[in-house]
Amino acid sequence: MKVTDPVLKDAQEKMKKAEQNLQRELGNIRAGRANASLLNRIMVEYYGAPTPLNQIAQITIPEARVLLVTPFDKSSLKDIEKAILASDLGIAPMNDGSAIRLVIPQLTEERRKELAKQVKATGEEGKIAVRRVRREMMDKLKKAHKAGDLTDDDLHDLEDQAQQLTNEGIKQVEDIVAAKEQEVLEG
């Protein structure tokens, strides 16, 4: 949808950010297969400073359910292993002296259903974020109308466009959630 009004453009950008945030959140949900984004939140104590794991090691996926973490500096291997153990991943790292292997366990049917519920709940938060942006947008449009910057017809047209934007945003969120749900249930 082509948007020209600055208020609607701003809202459209905020809705895109809400979608990106949703995708990031869903990327952290383990679906039974290896995904490098599982390690995004892990910080490693590297020379006294907390450093994101992906900045001090190469993360590859040699098999469907295996993550291979190869540090750029071999001396940081123990620190990386310690950080993975301390995280909420729930996967035991296997250190072979030069790299760390993380084998993602197969999910049970019950765990898949739990994760699907978690995906839906995260999706609802995404929809709420989109609706919050819509409410802010409508408030700005009504203030502009009260101030005399918009005519009644302009306000009505912009409100219709705002609703269209919101519907598109909600549809995007639903599509993202449906794809992740299918990934979790199929594994």
C-alpha positions in Angstrom: 0.0 0.0 0.0 1.4 3.4 -1.0 1.3 5.8 1.9 1.8 9.6 1.5 0.6 11.1 4.8 3.6 11.5 7.3 1.5 10.2 10.2 0.6 7.0 8.3 4.2 6.6 7.0 5.5 6.8 10.6 2.9 4.2 11.7 3.8 2.0 8.8 7.5 2.0 9.9 6.5 1.3 13.5 4.4 -1.7 12.3 7.3 -3.0 10.3 9.5 -2.8 13.4 6.9 -4.7 15.4 6.9 -7.4 12.7 10.8 -7.6 12.8 10.7 -7.8 16.6 8.2 -10.6 16.4 10.4 -12.5 14.0 13.4 -12.0 16.3 11.3 -13.3 19.3 10.1 -16.3 17.3 13.7 -17.0 16.2 14.6 -17.7 19.8 12.0 -20.5 20.1 13.7 -23.8 19.4 11.9 -25.9 16.8 13.8 -29.1 17.0 16.3 -28.2 14.2 19.5 -26.2 14.4 19.2 -22.5 14.0 22.1 -20.1 14.6 19.7 -17.5 16.1 19.3 -19.7 19.1 22.8 -18.4 20.2 22.1 -14.7 19.6 21.4 -13.8 23.2 24.5 -15.7 24.6 27.2 -13.3 26.0 30.7 -14.6 26.6 33.1 -13.1 29.1 36.0 -12.3 26.7 39.0 -10.6 28.1 36.8 -9.2 30.9 34.1 -7.8 28.7 30.7 -9.4 27.9 30.8 -10.1 24.1 28.1 -11.6 21.9 29.0 -15.2 21.0 28.6 -14.6 17.2 31.4 -11.9 17.4 34.0 -14.2 18.8 33.1 -17.5 17.0 31.9 -18.8 13.7 28.5 -20.6 14.0 27.8 -23.2 11.4 25.1 -25.9 10.9 26.9 -29.1 9.6 23.8 -31.3 10.1 20.1 -30.6 10.5 20.2 -30.8 14.3 23.8 -29.8 15.1 25.3 -26.3 15.7 29.1 -26.1 15.5 30.7 -23.2 17.3 34.3 -22.6 16.2 36.0 -19.7 18.1 38.3 -17.4 16.2 40.6 -17.5 19.3 41.0 -21.0 20.7 41.8 -19.7 24.1 38.2 -18.5 24.5 36.8 -22.1 24.1 36.3 -22.7 27.8 34.6 -19.3 28.3 32.2 -20.0 25.4 31.4 -23.4 26.9 30.8 -21.8 30.3 28.5 -19.2 28.7 26.4 -21.8 26.9 26.1 -23.9 30.1 25.0 -20.8 32.0 22.4 -19.8 29.4 18.8 -21.0 29.3 19.3 -23.1 26.2 19.1 -26.4 27.9 21.6 -28.0 25.5 24.8 -29.5 26.8 27.8 -28.4 24.8 30.4 -31.0 23.6 33.9 -29.5 23.6 36.3 -31.4 21.3 39.3 -29.1 22.0 38.9 -26.9 18.9 35.1 -26.4 18.6 31.9 -26.9 20.5 29.1 -29.0 19.1 25.5 -28.5 20.3 23.1 -31.3 19.4 19.5 -30.1 19.3 17.4 -32.8 20.9 14.3 -34.1 19.0 11.1 -32.6 20.4 8.4 -34.7 21.9 4.8 -34.2 20.7 3.9 -32.6 24.0 6.8 -30.1 23.9 5.9 -29.2 20.3 2.3 -28.3 21.4 3.7 -26.2 24.3 6.0 -24.4 21.8 3.1 -23.9 19.4 1.1 -22.2 22.3 4.2 -20.0 23.0 4.3 -19.0 19.4 0.7 -18.1 19.4 1.1 -16.0 22.6 4.1 -14.2 21.1 2.0 -13.6 17.9 -0.7 -12.0 20.1 1.9 -9.7 21.5 2.8 -8.8 17.9 -0.8 -8.0 17.1 -1.2 -5.9 20.2 1.9 -3.9 19.2 0.3 -3.3 15.7 -3.0 -2.2 17.3 -1.1 0.1 19.7 0.5 1.8 16.7 -3.0 2.2 15.1 -4.3 3.8 18.2 -1.4 6.3 18.3 -2.0 7.0 14.6 -5.7 7.6 15.1 -5.0 10.0 18.1 -2.6 12.0 16.0 -5.1 12.3 13.1 -7.9 13.4 15.5 -5.6 16.0 17.1 -4.8 17.3 13.6 -8.5 17.4 12.8 -9.3 19.4 16.0 -6.5 21.8 15.2 -8.1 22.4 11.8 -5.2 20.9 9.8 -7.6 18.2 8.4 -11.1 18.5 6.9 -13.8 15.9 7.9 -13.3 14.2 4.5 -9.5 14.1 4.8 -9.9 12.6 8.3 -12.3 10.0 7.1 -10.0 9.0 4.2 -6.9 8.8 6.4 -8.8 6.8 9.0 -9.7 4.3 6.2 -6.0 4.1 5.1 -5.0 3.7 8.8 -7.4 0.7 9.1 -6.0 -0.8 5.9 -2.5 -0.5 7.2 -3.5 -2.1 10.4 -5.2 -5.0 8.6 -2.1 -5.5 6.5 0.1 -5.5 9.7 -2.1 -8.0 11.4 -2.1 -10.2 8.4 1.7 -10.1 8.2 1.9 -11.1 11.9 -0.6 -14.0 11.4 1.5 -15.2 8.4 4.7 -15.1 10.4 3.1 -16.9 13.3 1.5 -19.6 11.0 4.9 -20.3 9.4 6.6 -20.7 12.8 3.8 -22.8 14.2 4.1 -25.2 11.2 7.9 -25.3 11.6 7.5 -26.2 15.3 4.8 -28.8 14.8 6.6 -30.5 11.9 10.1 -30.2 13.4 
